[in-house]
Amino acid sequence: MPEQLSPADAKLQQDMASFIAAQPAIPETGLDATTTQQILAASKAAGFFQMTQPKAFGGTAANNLQLSLLRDELASHNTGFGHLVFGPGPGVLGGCDEPLKSAYLEPVLQGLKRGSFGFTEPDDAPHPTQATIDGDELIINGQKSYVTGGNSADFINTLVRVEGKPTVVVIDVSTAGVTKSRVFTSLDGSTHAAFTFADVRVPVSHCIGKPGDGMPRAMGQIGDTRLAIAAQCVGLMRWTLNYLAEHLQSSDRSGNPRSDSPVMRLRFGELRVQAYAARSMLYRTARLADSGENAINEGIYCKIFSTNALTEIVDSSIQLVGGNAVVEGHPLAKLYREVRSLRLAEGATDVLLGNIARGYFELGKGRL
Ligand SMILES: Cc1cc2nc3c(=O)[nH]c(=O)nc-3n(C[C@H](O)[C@H](O)[C@H](O)COP(=O)(O)OP(=O)(O)OC[C@H]3O[C@@H](n4cnc5c(N)ncnc54)[C@H](O)[C@@H]3O)c2cc1C
């Protein structure tokens, strides 16, 4: 639970709160280059930036509990600069060998190269992205339809069927035969790209791990991200419920606090139950993962529950605040846009529910 922290972890949480308070206000027009550089430098100086990076590369590799705690605290201030605070982690490149280590993993961790993740394919793709082996090269053909950050990425960690075996392959976007076919923005404001691969030749050494390792690697990467999403969601729930509480404590047209209304109290109570459950689930799962237990299914529970709960909390808060909350620029209107995609990204909710059932029936996994 967030209440039973070691003194060191409690201090970490306090340090994050102090760090946030010390950062410059984000200009009305959004984050500019100067403010971005200031926050990045402050995060590195405070040691937060390194916490998502492995010790072997100069990072401090915080555990799941610490990262959840920090992400929860950061999101609970709804700063708008949360994405700058933690440095890029190794993702699917974690534990890769040469030549990928020097050419991709190290530059990513130093912020010199940007990677992206190509998993989702268009519904009308004639076949899944696949490769044949020609000597020491792969010849890759296929498409990826939803690569976050693909517009500015140097390379794509791409799920490819190498002679039928799912494998993650590093494909440089500048390789002959790679075409960026579309760039688009989703409701939350993030930018993505679609790619086609036509007879793209990459060295066999660009396979991360052995052919056939692809699915477990891709799922491991998504698993870490799911806990990060859950932590961000519970922090945003706290921010939203504080905002709502303040609104309900203000007076309505008759001069009475809005919180006097039994209906408001009922709705507010329901939302707090959701947030308490989501936060408890997150901390229990982070501790399970840190103890070395398999917590893949529990991480999925957290992602599903927290994204659903945050959606309900933001939507109901808008309802209780009223028309002002849907005016462009209102913080709740902004949040409403941001949270919608979370129930699709890193696994659509219904697909994940199916995974939980499969984990239970076929692998005997998943606690209650
Ligand atoms: C903001 C954002 C960022 C993203 N970033 C990336 C990225 O970086 N890399 C990447 O590869 N992808 C990315 N995606 C894509 C995301 O992973 C997919 O949108 C998601 O997995 C759903 O796949 P789909 O869009 O192809 O829809 P579909 O697979 O067609 O699913 C649509 C709906 O059909 C139903 N459904 C489909 N399959 C099943 C099933 N097996 N069981 C039950 N119901 C099912 C569900 O209701 C589901 O919501 C991103 C998406 C968003 C919104």
The ligand as an SDF file (V2000), in Angstrom:
LIG
                    3D

 53 58  0  0  0  0  0  0  0  0999 V2000
   -2.5400    6.0710  -28.5340 C   0  0  0  0  0  0  0  0  0  0  0  0
   -2.2060    4.7510  -29.1580 C   0  0  0  0  0  0  0  0  0  0  0  0
   -0.8680    4.3770  -29.2840 C   0  0  0  0  0  0  0  0  0  0  0  0
   -0.5300    3.1760  -29.9090 C   0  0  0  0  0  0  0  0  0  0  0  0
    0.7930    2.8630  -30.0870 N   0  0  0  0  0  0  0  0  0  0  0  0
    1.1380    1.7300  -30.7360 C   0  0  0  0  0  0  0  0  0  0  0  0
    2.5210    1.4100  -30.9800 C   0  0  0  0  0  0  0  0  0  0  0  0
    3.4340    2.1740  -30.6270 O   0  0  0  0  0  0  0  0  0  0  0  0
    2.8120    0.2670  -31.6430 N   0  0  0  0  0  0  0  0  0  0  0  0
    1.8500   -0.5850  -32.0600 C   0  0  0  0  0  0  0  0  0  0  0  0
    2.1910   -1.6100  -32.6320 O   0  0  0  0  0  0  0  0  0  0  0  0
    0.5250   -0.3280  -31.8540 N   0  0  0  0  0  0  0  0  0  0  0  0
    0.1470    0.8210  -31.2140 C   0  0  0  0  0  0  0  0  0  0  0  0
   -1.1750    1.1280  -31.0170 N   0  0  0  0  0  0  0  0  0  0  0  0
   -2.1970    0.2480  -31.5640 C   0  0  0  0  0  0  0  0  0  0  0  0
   -2.9100   -0.5560  -30.4930 C   0  0  0  0  0  0  0  0  0  0  0  0
   -2.0240   -1.5140  -29.9620 O   0  0  0  0  0  0  0  0  0  0  0  0
   -4.1430   -1.1730  -31.1640 C   0  0  0  0  0  0  0  0  0  0  0  0
   -5.0170   -0.1140  -31.5360 O   0  0  0  0  0  0  0  0  0  0  0  0
   -4.8500   -2.1490  -30.2690 C   0  0  0  0  0  0  0  0  0  0  0  0
   -4.0310   -3.2620  -29.9980 O   0  0  0  0  0  0  0  0  0  0  0  0
   -6.1470   -2.6340  -30.9390 C   0  0  0  0  0  0  0  0  0  0  0  0
   -5.8490   -3.1770  -32.2050 O   0  0  0  0  0  0  0  0  0  0  0  0
   -6.5820   -2.6160  -33.5030 P   0  0  0  0  0  0  0  0  0  0  0  0
   -6.5910   -1.1430  -33.4970 O   0  0  0  0  0  0  0  0  0  0  0  0
   -5.9750   -3.3240  -34.6660 O   0  0  0  0  0  0  0  0  0  0  0  0
   -8.1010   -3.0630  -33.3570 O   0  0  0  0  0  0  0  0  0  0  0  0
   -8.6960   -4.5580  -33.4070 P   0  0  0  0  0  0  0  0  0  0  0  0
   -7.6610   -5.5850  -33.1200 O   0  0  0  0  0  0  0  0  0  0  0  0
   -9.4590   -4.6770  -34.6740 O   0  0  0  0  0  0  0  0  0  0  0  0
   -9.6720   -4.5030  -32.1910 O   0  0  0  0  0  0  0  0  0  0  0  0
  -10.8190   -3.6530  -32.1760 C   0  0  0  0  0  0  0  0  0  0  0  0
  -11.7880   -4.2210  -31.1660 C   0  0  0  0  0  0  0  0  0  0  0  0
  -12.2160   -5.5280  -31.5780 O   0  0  0  0  0  0  0  0  0  0  0  0
  -12.4150   -6.3540  -30.4350 C   0  0  0  0  0  0  0  0  0  0  0  0
  -11.4560   -7.4720  -30.4810 N   0  0  0  0  0  0  0  0  0  0  0  0
  -10.4640   -7.6500  -31.3700 C   0  0  0  0  0  0  0  0  0  0  0  0
   -9.7850   -8.8070  -31.0870 N   0  0  0  0  0  0  0  0  0  0  0  0
  -10.3820   -9.3570  -30.0330 C   0  0  0  0  0  0  0  0  0  0  0  0
  -10.1250  -10.5310  -29.2690 C   0  0  0  0  0  0  0  0  0  0  0  0
   -9.1270  -11.3770  -29.5410 N   0  0  0  0  0  0  0  0  0  0  0  0
  -10.9330  -10.7830  -28.2120 N   0  0  0  0  0  0  0  0  0  0  0  0
  -11.9700   -9.9320  -27.8910 C   0  0  0  0  0  0  0  0  0  0  0  0
  -12.2480   -8.8030  -28.5810 N   0  0  0  0  0  0  0  0  0  0  0  0
  -11.4590   -8.5190  -29.6290 C   0  0  0  0  0  0  0  0  0  0  0  0
  -12.1470   -5.4660  -29.2230 C   0  0  0  0  0  0  0  0  0  0  0  0
  -13.3390   -4.8750  -28.7900 O   0  0  0  0  0  0  0  0  0  0  0  0
  -11.2200   -4.4060  -29.7750 C   0  0  0  0  0  0  0  0  0  0  0  0
  -11.2340   -3.2110  -29.0010 O   0  0  0  0  0  0  0  0  0  0  0  0
   -1.5550    2.2990  -30.3800 C   0  0  0  0  0  0  0  0  0  0  0  0
   -2.9010    2.6630  -30.2180 C   0  0  0  0  0  0  0  0  0  0  0  0
   -3.2250    3.8790  -29.6160 C   0  0  0  0  0  0  0  0  0  0  0  0
   -4.6820    4.2390  -29.4660 C   0  0  0  0  0  0  0  0  0  0  0  0
  1  2  1  0
  2  3  1  0
  2 52  2  0
  3  4  2  0
  4  5  1  0
  4 50  1  0
  5  6  2  0
  6  7  1  0
  6 13  1  0
  7  8  2  0
  7  9  1  0
  9 10  1  0
 10 11  2  0
 10 12  1  0
 12 13  2  0
 13 14  1  0
 14 15  1  0
 14 50  1  0
 15 16  1  0
 16 17  1  0
 16 18  1  0
 18 19  1  0
 18 20  1  0
 20 21  1  0
 20 22  1  0
 22 23  1  0
 23 24  1  0
 24 25  2  0
 24 26  1  0
 24 27  1  0
 27 28  1  0
 28 29  2  0
 28 30  1  0
 28 31  1  0
 31 32  1  0
 32 33  1  0
 33 34  1  0
 33 48  1  0
 34 35  1  0
 35 36  1  0
 35 46  1  0
 36 37  1  0
 36 45  1  0
 37 38  2  0
 38 39  1  0
 39 40  1  0
 39 45  2  0
 40 41  1  0
 40 42  2  0
 42 43  1  0
 43 44  2  0
 44 45  1  0
 46 47  1  0
 46 48  1  0
 48 49  1  0
 50 51  2  0
 51 52  1  0
 52 53  1  0
M  END
$$$$
